[in-house]
């Protein structure tokens, strides 16, 4: 379900979004939604990189599945904090489940 909201922003950001909508032949609401989505991804990446969020929490912040978050972290050049032992232990758990 979508929600409607009203926001205030400074003139510079408003003009930036207006220009962006003209370039993309879109509307202002879509531009704001796109920026929020991108901001969520960046927030997840930054928090994971700083050690402030686990992989799962970073994915929640970004609004994406864990697998996609792993791909995003790679695209942003962020090294995984998963140790080899953790990875091997995870594989062992998966093998037992199958």
N, C-alpha and C positions, 0 to 999 in steps of 0.2 A: 504494500500500500504506500502510495506517495503522500508526502506532507507538503504543505505550502508554508513558506516562511518569508519574512521580509528582513533584509539585512542592510546595514549601513557600511559604506566603504569610502575610502578617500578618493578624490577625483582621479588621481593617477591610475589606481587600480581599475576604477570604473572605465576610464578611457582605454586602458589596455584591453579589458574584456570586450569593449565595444569594437575595437579594431580587430580583435581576434574573431569575433562573430562575423564581421564583414568579410574577412579573408576566407573563413570556412563556410560562408553562406549559411550560417546557423542562427540560433537565437541566444539571447543572453542567459536564459535559464540553463540551457544545455552547456554553455561555456562554464558557468559556475559549477554545475554538477561534475563536469570533466576535471576541473581544477581540484575539487574536493577529492575525487577518486585518485588523482595523481598525488595529492598531498598525503592521503592515507598510505599509499605505497611508500613514499619517501619517509614518512614517519616510522613505518615498520622497518625499513632498511636501516635508518639511522639508529633506532633503538637496539636492533640486533647487533649492529656494528659496534656500538658502545658497550655491549654486554648488559644492557638494561632490559632486554626482552629475550625470551627463549624463541626458538624457531616457531613454535606453535603460537605464541603470543604475537610475534611479528606478523605472522600470517593473519591472525585475527584483526590486528590494527590495519593491515593493508586490505582486508576484506577479500582475501584470496585463499584457495586451498594451500596446504603446506607444500605440496609438490611444486605448485606455481611459485610460491615464495622462494623455494630453493633456486628455481630458475632465475627469478628476479635478482636474488642476491648475487648469483653468478654474473648476470648481465651488468650489475653495478660494481663488479670487481670485489665483492666482499667475500672473504674466505670463511669457510664453514668452521664453526667451533665444535663440530662433532668429532670426537676422538675416534681413532680406528677401532678401539675396543667397544665403544658404544655402537658403532656401525655393525661390527661383527655380532654383537649381542642381539641387536635388532634383527639381523638375518636369521640367527638361531631361533628366535621367537617365531618368526614368520614360518620357518621350516617346520616347527613343531605344530603350528596351527594348520598346516596343510597336511 
